[in-house]
C-alpha cells in the first residue's frame, strides 16, 4: 500500500503534569510507529493560549507530528484521539507536495527570510 503524507496537531489538557504530557505524546508516537508510519518531524509547541475556551480551559499543550503512513492509519489515530480524555482537540491533514516543500524550508529556517542579494 502506498504511503501518503500527513500532519496531525493535537492539544492536550493543561492540567497534566509534565510526565503525563510526555507519556501521552509518546503513546501517540508509538501508535504511529507500531502501525508502520514513518515520522518525518515532530514539534512540541508547548503550553499556549487557546483562541477560545475549550472545556473551560484557556490554555493547552500543542504537539505536531508530520508522518508518512497508509491512509487507513488515520482512522485508527483519530479514534485513539477521541477515546483519550487528555486530548481536547485534534486535526489531521493530508499534505500535498507544495506543503511538503514548505515544511522542509521551514525546518531549515528559510521561511520568512528575505532572499540575499547577489553582489556582482
C-alpha positions in Angstrom: 0.0 0.0 0.0 1.3 3.4 -0.9 2.2 5.8 1.9 0.7 9.3 2.0 2.0 12.3 3.9 0.0 13.7 6.8 0.4 16.3 9.5 -1.5 16.0 12.8 -1.9 18.6 15.5 -3.4 17.8 18.9 -4.0 19.8 22.0 -3.7 18.2 25.4 -5.4 19.5 28.5 -3.2 21.8 30.6 -3.9 20.1 33.9 -1.5 17.3 33.1 1.9 17.1 34.8 5.0 17.3 32.6 5.5 13.5 32.9 1.8 12.8 31.9 2.2 15.1 28.9 5.3 13.3 27.8 3.7 9.9 28.3 0.6 10.9 26.2 2.8 12.3 23.4 4.9 9.1 23.5 1.7 6.9 23.4 0.5 8.6 20.1 4.0 8.4 18.6 4.3 4.7 19.4 0.8 4.2 17.9 2.0 5.7 14.6 5.3 3.8 14.6 3.8 0.4 15.5 1.3 0.7 12.6 4.0 1.3 10.0 4.1 5.1 9.9 7.4 6.9 9.3 7.6 10.0 11.4 9.2 12.8 9.4 9.2 15.5 12.0 7.7 16.2 15.4 7.4 19.5 17.1 6.2 20.4 20.6 4.8 23.9 20.7 4.3 23.6 24.4 1.7 25.3 26.5 -0.2 28.0 24.5 -3.2 30.2 24.9 -6.3 28.9 23.1 -8.2 31.2 20.7 -11.4 30.3 22.6 -12.1 28.3 25.8 -12.5 24.5 25.3 -13.9 22.6 28.2 -13.4 25.7 30.4 -9.7 25.6 29.7 -7.9 28.7 28.3 -4.6 27.1 27.5 -3.5 23.7 26.1 -0.3 21.8 25.3 0.2 21.6 21.5 2.0 18.8 19.7 2.6 18.3 15.9 3.6 15.2 14.0 4.4 15.0 10.4 4.4 11.4 9.1 4.0 9.2 6.1 1.5 6.3 6.5 -1.1 4.2 4.9 -4.5 6.1 4.7 -6.1 3.5 6.9 -3.9 4.5 9.9 -5.5 8.0 10.1 -8.8 6.5 11.2 -7.1 4.5 13.9 -5.2 7.5 15.1 -8.3 9.7 15.3 -10.2 7.0 17.1 -7.5 7.0 19.8 -7.6 10.8 20.0 -11.4 10.6 20.6 -11.0 7.9 23.2 -8.3 9.7 25.2 -9.8 12.2 27.7 -6.5 14.1 27.8 -6.9 15.2 24.2 -9.2 18.3 23.9 -8.8 18.9 20.1 -7.0 17.3 17.2 -6.7 17.8 13.4 -5.1 15.6 10.8 -4.4 16.9 7.3 -3.2 15.2 4.2 -0.2 17.1 3.0 0.5 17.7 -0.7 3.8 18.2 -2.4 3.7 22.0 -2.0 3.1 21.8 1.8 5.9 19.2 2.0 8.3 21.7 0.3 7.1 24.5 2.6 7.6 22.4 5.7 11.1 21.4 4.6 12.0 25.0 4.1 10.5 26.0 7.4 12.6 23.3 9.2 15.7 24.7 7.5 14.8 28.3 8.6 14.3 29.6 5.1 10.7 30.7 5.6 10.2 34.4 6.5 13.7 35.5 5.4 14.3 37.9 2.6 16.5 36.4 -0.2 20.1 37.6 0.0 21.2 40.0 -2.7 23.8 38.6 -5.1 26.7 41.0 -5.3 28.4 41.5 -8.6 
